[in-house]
Amino acid sequence: MSKFAEFIHKNQSPGEDTFLRLNFAATGLVTDQYGNDVGTTSTSGIYKMKHPGCIHAVSALADAAAIIYLPPAQEAACGICFITATTGATGGDISVYDEETGAEITTYGDLDADADHVAFISDGLNWRLLFDGVA
């Protein structure tokens, strides 16, 4: 494996699952596919990614209440984050925030239609749009 390929592999898979299914309950509880509470608090409706990966999110929260923060771009150089909102329209929006700015990513951060999806790649300074599947 080349040094570049090894770097990408380590960055994408730091020994944890890179696929995550999140459920945002109406109470603000955020759980993973194993039923573990993974939110910042048990009622916040906020999940902060620790490393790049793939998230499938379902929300029962009101508009702009279910929030996923991308990991810091500086710590995820060349990392890719893919997020899909399987029930964006019927279950509730998923909002994608930038850790550095603390704000929703303009245009592509509001996953408010069923099957909305987006991919970002870190250039080491910022998250850049890689793929737009936002309706």
MIFIFI-254747 format. One record per atom (N, C-alpha, C): residue in one letter; atom name; x, y, z. Coordinates in Angstrom, 1 decimal, always signed. Atoms other than C-alpha are relative to their C-alpha. Layout:
N
[r A CA [X Y Z]]
...
END
This chain:
135
[r M N [+0.8 -1.2 +0.0]]
[r M CA [+0.0 +0.0 +0.0]]
[r M C [+0.9 +1.2 +0.0]]
[r S N [-0.8 -1.2 +0.0]]
[r S CA [+1.4 +3.4 -0.9]]
[r S C [-0.2 +0.8 +1.3]]
[r K N [+0.1 -0.8 -1.2]]
[r K CA [+2.0 +5.9 +1.8]]
[r K C [-1.2 +0.9 +0.0]]
[r F N [+1.2 -0.9 +0.1]]
[r F CA [-0.8 +8.2 +0.5]]
[r F C [-1.2 -0.9 +0.3]]
[r A N [+1.2 +0.9 -0.2]]
[r A CA [-3.3 +5.2 +0.4]]
[r A C [+0.0 -0.4 +1.5]]
[r E N [+0.0 +0.3 -1.5]]
[r E CA [-2.2 +4.3 +4.0]]
[r E C [-0.5 +1.1 +0.8]]
[r F N [+0.4 -1.2 -0.7]]
[r F CA [-2.7 +7.8 +5.1]]
[r F C [-1.5 +0.2 +0.0]]
[r I N [+1.4 -0.1 +0.3]]
[r I CA [-6.2 +7.9 +3.6]]
[r I C [-0.8 -1.1 +0.9]]
[r H N [+0.6 +1.1 -0.7]]
[r H CA [-7.1 +4.5 +5.1]]
[r H C [+0.0 +0.3 +1.5]]
[r K N [+0.0 -0.3 -1.4]]
[r K CA [-6.0 +5.5 +8.6]]
[r K C [-0.9 +1.2 +0.4]]
[r N N [+0.8 -1.1 -0.3]]
[r N CA [-7.8 +8.8 +8.4]]
[r N C [-1.5 -0.3 -0.1]]
[r Q N [+1.4 +0.4 +0.1]]
[r Q CA [-11.1 +7.2 +7.3]]
[r Q C [-0.4 -1.0 +1.0]]
[r S N [+0.4 +1.1 -0.9]]
[r S CA [-11.0 +4.3 +9.7]]
[r S C [+0.9 -0.1 +1.2]]
[r P N [-0.9 +0.0 -1.1]]
[r P CA [-9.3 +5.1 +13.0]]
[r P C [-0.4 -1.0 +1.1]]
[r G N [+0.3 +1.1 -1.0]]
[r G CA [-10.4 +1.8 +14.6]]
[r G C [-1.4 +0.0 +0.5]]
[r E N [+1.4 +0.0 -0.4]]
[r E CA [-14.1 +2.7 +14.9]]
[r E C [-0.8 -0.2 -1.2]]
[r D N [+1.0 +0.2 +1.1]]
[r D CA [-17.2 +2.1 +12.8]]
[r D C [+0.0 +1.3 -0.8]]
[r T N [+0.1 -1.2 +0.9]]
[r T CA [-17.2 +4.5 +9.8]]
[r T C [-1.4 +0.1 -0.5]]
[r F N [+1.4 -0.1 +0.3]]
[r F CA [-20.9 +3.8 +9.2]]
[r F C [-0.8 +0.1 +1.3]]
[r L N [+0.8 -0.2 -1.2]]
[r L CA [-23.4 +5.1 +11.7]]
[r L C [-1.4 +0.3 -0.4]]
[r R N [+1.4 -0.3 +0.2]]
[r R CA [-27.2 +5.0 +11.7]]
[r R C [-0.4 +0.8 +1.3]]
[r L N [+0.4 -0.9 -1.1]]
[r L CA [-28.5 +7.9 +13.9]]
[r L C [-1.5 +0.1 +0.0]]
[r N N [+1.4 -0.2 -0.2]]
[r N CA [-32.0 +8.2 +15.3]]
[r N C [-0.1 +1.2 +0.9]]
[r F N [+0.2 -1.1 -0.9]]
[r F CA [-33.0 +11.6 +16.6]]
[r F C [-1.5 -0.1 +0.5]]
[r A N [+1.3 +0.1 -0.6]]
[r A CA [-36.0 +11.1 +18.9]]
[r A C [-0.6 +1.3 +0.2]]
[r A N [+0.8 -1.3 -0.2]]
[r A CA [-38.7 +13.7 +19.5]]
[r A C [+0.4 +0.7 +1.3]]
[r T N [-0.5 -0.6 -1.3]]
[r T CA [-37.2 +14.2 +23.0]]
[r T C [+1.4 +0.6 -0.1]]
[r G N [-1.4 -0.6 +0.1]]
[r G CA [-33.8 +15.2 +21.6]]
[r G C [+1.1 -1.1 +0.2]]
[r L N [-0.9 +1.1 -0.2]]
[r L CA [-32.2 +11.8 +22.4]]
[r L C [+0.6 -0.4 -1.4]]
[r V N [-0.6 +0.4 +1.2]]
[r V CA [-29.7 +10.8 +19.7]]
[r V C [+0.6 -1.4 +0.3]]
[r T N [-0.5 +1.4 -0.2]]
[r T CA [-29.0 +7.0 +19.5]]
[r T C [+0.6 -0.5 -1.3]]
[r D N [-0.6 +0.7 +1.1]]
[r D CA [-26.8 +4.9 +17.2]]
[r D C [-0.7 -1.3 -0.3]]
[r Q N [+0.7 +1.3 +0.4]]
[r Q CA [-27.7 +1.6 +15.5]]
[r Q C [+0.0 -1.0 +1.1]]
[r Y N [+0.0 +0.9 -1.1]]
[r Y CA [-26.9 -0.2 +18.7]]
[r Y C [-0.8 +0.4 +1.2]]
[r G N [+0.8 -0.5 -1.1]]
[r G CA [-29.2 +1.9 +20.9]]
[r G C [+0.8 +0.9 +1.0]]
[r N N [-0.9 -0.8 -0.9]]
[r N CA [-26.3 +3.8 +22.5]]
[r N C [-0.4 +1.5 -0.1]]
[r D N [+0.2 -1.5 +0.0]]
[r D CA [-26.9 +7.5 +23.5]]
[r D C [+1.3 +0.6 -0.5]]
[r V N [-1.2 -0.6 +0.5]]
[r V CA [-24.4 +9.4 +21.3]]
[r V C [-0.1 +1.5 -0.2]]
[r G N [+0.2 -1.4 +0.1]]
[r G CA [-25.7 +12.9 +21.5]]
[r G C [+0.9 +0.8 +0.9]]
[r T N [-0.8 -0.8 -0.9]]
[r T CA [-23.9 +15.8 +23.2]]
[r T C [-0.6 -0.1 +1.4]]
[r T N [+0.7 +0.2 -1.2]]
[r T CA [-26.5 +15.5 +25.9]]
[r T C [-1.2 -0.9 -0.4]]
[r S N [+1.1 +0.9 +0.3]]
[r S CA [-29.6 +13.2 +26.2]]
[r S C [-1.2 +0.7 -0.5]]
[r T N [+1.1 -0.8 +0.5]]
[r T CA [-31.9 +16.0 +25.1]]
[r T C [+0.3 +1.1 -1.0]]
[r S N [-0.5 -1.1 +0.8]]
[r S CA [-29.8 +18.2 +22.8]]
[r S C [-0.4 -0.1 -1.5]]
[r G N [+0.3 +0.1 +1.4]]
[r G CA [-30.6 +16.7 +19.4]]
[r G C [+1.3 +0.3 -0.8]]
[r I N [-1.3 -0.4 +0.7]]
[r I CA [-26.9 +17.3 +18.5]]
[r I C [+0.9 -1.2 +0.0]]
[r Y N [-1.1 +1.1 +0.1]]
[r Y CA [-24.3 +14.7 +17.3]]
[r Y C [+1.2 +0.7 -0.6]]
[r K N [-1.2 -0.5 +0.5]]
[r K CA [-20.7 +15.7 +16.8]]
[r K C [+0.9 -1.2 -0.5]]
[r M N [-0.9 +1.0 +0.6]]
[r M CA [-18.7 +13.5 +14.4]]
[r M C [+1.4 +0.1 +0.5]]
[r K N [-1.4 +0.0 -0.5]]
[r K CA [-15.3 +12.5 +15.8]]
[r K C [+1.0 -0.2 -1.2]]
[r H N [-0.9 +0.2 +1.2]]
[r H CA [-13.9 +11.4 +12.4]]
[r H C [-0.9 -0.2 -1.2]]
[r P N [+0.8 +0.1 +1.2]]
[r P CA [-15.0 +11.2 +8.8]]
[r P C [-0.7 -1.4 -0.1]]
[r G N [+0.7 +1.3 +0.2]]
[r G CA [-17.5 +8.5 +7.8]]
[r G C [-1.3 +0.2 -0.7]]
[r C N [+1.3 +0.0 +0.7]]
[r C CA [-21.0 +7.7 +6.6]]
[r C C [-1.1 +0.0 +1.1]]
[r I N [+1.1 +0.0 -0.9]]
[r I CA [-24.2 +8.6 +8.5]]
[r I C [-1.3 +0.0 -0.7]]
[r H N [+1.4 +0.1 +0.4]]
[r H CA [-27.7 +7.6 +7.8]]
[r H C [-0.8 +0.5 +1.2]]
[r A N [+0.7 -0.6 -1.1]]
[r A CA [-30.0 +9.8 +9.9]]
[r A C [-1.5 +0.0 -0.2]]
[r V N [+1.5 -0.1 +0.0]]
[r V CA [-33.7 +9.7 +10.8]]
[r V C [-0.3 +0.9 +1.2]]
[r S N [+0.3 -1.0 -1.1]]
[r S CA [-35.2 +12.5 +12.8]]
[r S C [-1.5 +0.1 +0.2]]
[r A N [+1.4 -0.3 -0.3]]
[r A CA [-38.5 +13.0 +14.6]]
[r A C [-0.1 +1.4 +0.7]]
[r L N [-0.1 -1.4 -0.5]]
[r L CA [-37.4 +16.5 +15.7]]
[r L C [-0.5 +1.0 -1.0]]
[r A N [+0.5 -1.1 +0.9]]
[r A CA [-38.8 +19.8 +14.4]]
[r A C [+1.2 +0.5 -0.9]]
[r D N [-0.9 -0.6 +1.0]]
[r D CA [-37.1 +21.8 +11.6]]
[r D C [+1.2 +0.6 +0.8]]
[r A N [-1.3 -0.6 -0.5]]
[r A CA [-33.4 +22.7 +12.4]]
[r A C [+0.3 -0.4 +1.5]]
[r A N [-0.3 +0.4 -1.3]]
[r A CA [-33.4 +20.8 +15.7]]
[r A C [+0.9 -1.2 +0.1]]
[r A N [-0.9 +1.2 +0.1]]
[r A CA [-31.5 +17.6 +14.6]]
[r A C [+1.2 +0.5 -0.7]]
[r I N [-1.2 -0.7 +0.5]]
[r I CA [-27.9 +18.8 +14.1]]
[r I C [+1.1 -1.0 +0.0]]
[r I N [-1.3 +0.8 +0.1]]
[r I CA [-24.8 +16.9 +12.9]]
[r I C [+1.1 +0.9 -0.3]]
[r Y N [-1.2 -0.8 +0.2]]
[r Y CA [-21.5 +18.6 +13.3]]
[r Y C [+1.1 -0.8 -0.7]]
[r L N [-1.1 +0.7 +0.6]]
[r L CA [-18.7 +17.6 +10.9]]
[r L C [+1.2 +0.1 +0.9]]
[r P N [-1.2 -0.1 -0.8]]
[r P CA [-15.4 +16.9 +12.6]]
[r P C [+0.9 +1.2 -0.4]]
[r P N [-0.9 -1.1 +0.4]]
[r P CA [-12.8 +19.7 +12.6]]
[r P C [+0.8 -0.3 -1.3]]
[r A N [-0.6 +0.3 +1.3]]
[r A CA [-11.5 +20.0 +9.1]]
[r A C [+1.5 -0.2 +0.1]]
[r Q N [-1.4 +0.1 -0.2]]
[r Q CA [-7.9 +20.4 +10.3]]
[r Q C [+0.4 -1.4 +0.5]]
[r E N [-0.3 +1.3 -0.5]]
[r E CA [-8.1 +17.0 +12.0]]
[r E C [-0.4 -1.1 -1.0]]
[r A N [+0.5 +1.0 +0.9]]
[r A CA [-9.6 +15.3 +9.0]]
[r A C [+0.4 +0.2 -1.4]]
[r A N [-0.5 -0.3 +1.4]]
[r A CA [-7.5 +16.3 +6.0]]
[r A C [-0.2 -1.2 -0.9]]
[r C N [+0.3 +1.0 +1.0]]
[r C CA [-8.5 +14.3 +2.9]]
[r C C [-1.2 -1.0 +0.5]]
[r G N [+1.1 +0.8 -0.5]]
[r G CA [-11.4 +12.8 +5.0]]
[r G C [-1.3 +0.3 -0.7]]
[r I N [+1.3 -0.2 +0.6]]
[r I CA [-14.9 +12.3 +3.5]]
[r I C [-1.1 -0.3 +0.9]]
[r C N [+1.2 +0.2 -0.8]]
[r C CA [-18.2 +12.7 +5.3]]
[r C C [-1.2 -0.1 -0.9]]
[r F N [+1.2 +0.1 +0.8]]
[r F CA [-21.3 +11.4 +3.7]]
[r F C [-1.2 -0.1 +1.0]]
[r I N [+1.2 +0.0 -0.9]]
[r I CA [-24.7 +12.1 +5.3]]
[r I C [-1.2 -0.1 -0.8]]
[r T N [+1.3 +0.2 +0.7]]
[r T CA [-28.1 +11.0 +4.2]]
[r T C [-1.1 +0.1 +1.0]]
[r A N [+1.2 -0.1 -0.9]]
[r A CA [-31.5 +11.9 +5.7]]
[r A C [-1.1 -0.8 -0.7]]
[r T N [+1.0 +0.9 +0.7]]
[r T CA [-33.7 +9.0 +4.8]]
[r T C [-1.4 +0.5 +0.1]]
[r T N [+1.4 -0.5 -0.1]]
[r T CA [-36.9 +10.7 +6.1]]
[r T C [+0.0 +1.5 +0.2]]
[r G N [-0.1 -1.5 -0.2]]
[r G CA [-36.0 +14.4 +5.8]]
[r G C [-1.3 +0.7 +0.0]]
[r A N [+1.3 -0.7 +0.2]]
[r A CA [-39.5 +15.5 +4.7]]
[r A C [-1.0 -0.4 +1.0]]
[r T N [+1.1 +0.6 -0.9]]
[r T CA [-41.7 +13.2 +6.8]]
[r T C [+0.4 +0.0 +1.4]]
[r G N [-0.4 +0.1 -1.4]]
[r G CA [-39.6 +12.8 +9.9]]
[r G C [+0.6 +1.2 +0.7]]
[r G N [-0.7 -1.2 -0.5]]
[r G CA [-37.8 +16.1 +10.3]]
[r G C [+1.3 +0.2 -0.7]]
[r D N [-1.2 -0.3 +0.6]]
[r D CA [-34.9 +17.9 +8.9]]
[r D C [+1.2 -0.5 +0.7]]
[r I N [-1.4 +0.2 -0.6]]
[r I CA [-31.2 +17.1 +9.5]]
[r I C [+0.8 +1.2 -0.5]]
[r S N [-0.8 -1.1 +0.3]]
[r S CA [-29.0 +20.1 +9.7]]
[r S C [+1.5 -0.4 +0.2]]
[r V N [-1.5 +0.3 +0.0]]
[r V CA [-25.2 +19.8 +8.9]]
[r V C [+0.7 +1.3 +0.3]]
[r Y N [-0.7 -1.2 -0.5]]
[r Y CA [-23.0 +22.2 +10.8]]
[r Y C [+1.5 -0.2 -0.2]]
[r D N [-1.5 +0.0 +0.0]]
[r D CA [-19.3 +23.1 +10.4]]
[r D C [+0.5 +0.3 +1.4]]
[r E N [-0.5 -0.2 -1.3]]
[r E CA [-17.4 +22.7 +13.6]]
[r E C [+0.8 +1.3 +0.2]]
[r E N [-0.8 -1.2 -0.1]]
[r E CA [-15.1 +25.6 +12.9]]
[r E C [-0.9 +1.3 +0.1]]
[r T N [+0.8 -1.2 +0.0]]
[r T CA [-17.8 +28.2 +12.2]]
[r T C [-1.2 -0.1 +1.0]]
[r G N [+1.1 +0.2 -0.8]]
[r G CA [-20.5 +26.7 +14.4]]
[r G C [-1.3 +0.3 -0.6]]
[r A N [+1.3 -0.3 +0.7]]
[r A CA [-23.1 +27.4 +11.7]]
[r A C [-0.3 -1.1 -1.0]]
[r E N [+0.4 +0.9 +1.0]]
[r E CA [-25.1 +25.4 +9.3]]
[r E C [+0.7 +0.3 -1.3]]
[r I N [-0.7 -0.2 +1.3]]
[r I CA [-23.4 +24.8 +6.0]]
[r I C [-1.0 +0.5 -1.0]]
[r T N [+0.9 -0.6 +0.9]]
[r T CA [-25.1 +27.1 +3.5]]
[r T C [-0.4 -0.9 -1.1]]
[r T N [+0.6 +0.7 +1.1]]
[r T CA [-27.4 +25.5 +0.9]]
[r T C [+0.0 -1.5 +0.2]]
[r Y N [-0.1 +1.5 +0.0]]
[r Y CA [-26.1 +21.9 +1.4]]
[r Y C [-0.1 -0.6 +1.4]]
[r G N [+0.1 +0.5 -1.4]]
[r G CA [-26.5 +21.7 +5.2]]
[r G C [-1.4 -0.3 +0.4]]
[r D N [+1.4 +0.1 -0.4]]
[r D CA [-30.3 +21.6 +5.2]]
[r D C [-0.6 -1.2 -0.7]]
[r L N [+0.5 +1.2 +0.6]]
[r L CA [-31.4 +18.0 +4.5]]
[r L C [-1.4 -0.1 +0.4]]
[r D N [+1.4 -0.1 -0.4]]
[r D CA [-35.1 +18.5 +4.5]]
[r D C [-1.0 -0.7 -1.0]]
[r A N [+0.8 +0.8 +0.8]]
[r A CA [-36.4 +16.2 +1.8]]
[r A C [+0.4 -1.5 +0.1]]
[r D N [-0.4 +1.4 -0.1]]
[r D CA [-36.6 +12.4 +1.8]]
[r D C [+1.1 -0.4 -0.9]]
[r A N [-1.2 +0.5 +0.7]]
[r A CA [-33.3 +10.8 +0.8]]
[r A C [+0.9 +1.1 -0.4]]
[r D N [-1.1 -1.0 +0.2]]
[r D CA [-31.4 +14.1 +0.7]]
[r D C [+1.3 -0.6 +0.5]]
[r H N [-1.3 +0.5 -0.4]]
[r H CA [-27.7 +13.3 +0.8]]
[r H C [+1.1 +0.9 -0.5]]
[r V N [-1.1 -1.0 +0.4]]
[r V CA [-24.4 +15.2 +0.6]]
[r V C [+1.3 -0.7 +0.5]]
[r A N [-1.4 +0.5 -0.4]]
[r A CA [-20.7 +14.4 +0.7]]
[r A C [+0.9 +1.2 +0.0]]
[r F N [-1.0 -1.0 -0.1]]
[r F CA [-18.0 +16.7 +1.9]]
[r F C [+1.4 -0.6 +0.1]]
[r I N [-1.4 +0.4 -0.1]]
[r I CA [-14.2 +16.4 +1.7]]
[r I C [+0.8 +1.1 +0.7]]
[r S N [-0.8 -1.0 -0.7]]
[r S CA [-11.7 +18.2 +4.0]]
[r S C [+1.2 +0.2 -0.8]]
[r D N [-1.3 -0.4 +0.6]]
[r D CA [-8.9 +20.1 +2.4]]
[r D C [+1.1 +0.3 +1.1]]
[r G N [-0.9 -0.3 -1.1]]
[r G CA [-7.3 +20.4 +5.8]]
[r G C [-0.2 +1.3 +0.7]]
[r L N [+0.4 -1.3 -0.5]]
[r L CA [-8.7 +23.9 +6.3]]
[r L C [-1.5 +0.2 +0.1]]
[r N N [+1.4 -0.1 +0.1]]
[r N CA [-12.3 +23.7 +5.3]]
[r N C [-0.6 -1.3 -0.6]]
[r W N [+0.8 +1.1 +0.6]]
[r W CA [-15.0 +21.2 +4.3]]
[r W C [-0.5 +0.5 -1.4]]
[r R N [+0.4 -0.3 +1.4]]
[r R CA [-15.6 +21.3 +0.5]]
[r R C [-1.1 -0.9 -0.4]]
[r L N [+1.0 +0.9 +0.5]]
[r L CA [-18.7 +20.0 -1.2]]
[r L C [+0.6 -0.9 -1.1]]
[r L N [-0.4 +1.1 +0.9]]
[r L CA [-17.9 +16.7 -3.0]]
[r L C [-1.1 -0.5 -0.9]]
[r F N [+1.2 +0.5 +0.7]]
[r F CA [-21.4 +15.6 -4.0]]
[r F C [-1.2 +0.6 +0.6]]
[r D N [+1.2 -0.7 -0.4]]
[r D CA [-24.7 +17.4 -3.9]]
[r D C [-1.2 -0.9 -0.4]]
[r G N [+1.2 +0.8 +0.2]]
[r G CA [-27.8 +15.2 -3.5]]
[r G C [-1.2 +0.7 +0.8]]
[r V N [+1.0 -0.7 -0.8]]
[r V CA [-29.9 +17.9 -1.7]]
[r V C [-1.0 +0.5 -1.0]]
[r A N [+1.1 -0.4 +0.9]]
[r A CA [-33.3 +18.5 -3.3]]
[r A C [-0.3 +1.5 +0.2]]
END
